[in-house]
Amino acid sequence: MRNPLKRLALSALLLTLIFGVSHADQGFRDPTRPYTARIAGATPAPRFVVNAIIISSDRRVAIVNGRRVGIGGSVGAATVVAIEKHQLILEVDGKRITANLHDGTARR
């Protein structure tokens, strides 16, 4: 392989293959995967599972995500605002969220 033109062409081809393979998967989405919309900078809403609510004449307690909390207590980043018969009202970042007993859903 004494021809410098062949050597240059082979080197260029080799570099193209190396850089092409290393950057091949960037920017492409798997066509067999379902599309999921994402909002830039958005974080998923926290999940609050109210397992039990205990209301007596002198206190209100709820079991949320397996932990006991009272009014004013915290569950993650949320603060318990009210405990009612079948639901818990929490406040997260200034927004009120209602979590239903045994439902596992939170409504804003």
C-alpha positions, 0 to 999 in steps of 0.5 A: 500500500504505497499509494498515498491517495489510497492510504488517505482514502482508507484513513478517511473511511476508517475515521468516518466509520469510527465517528459514525458508530460512536454517534449513531444512537444520539438523537434517534427514538426507538420506533417500536416504543410508544410515544410519551410526552414530556414537559421540559423541567416538569417533575412527576406529581408525588403519589400519596396513598392514604391507607387509613384515616382515624378520627376521634373527638380529640385528634385526626390521624392518617396513615399515608404511604405507610407513615402516620401523620397528623394535621400540620405533619409532612409527607415528603414535600407536602404538608397535611392541611386537613383530614376528613372522613374519606380524604386527606388535603395536602399542600405542595408548593402552595397548591392544594391536593386531595388524596382519597382513602384507598384510592391512590389518586391525588386531585389538584 
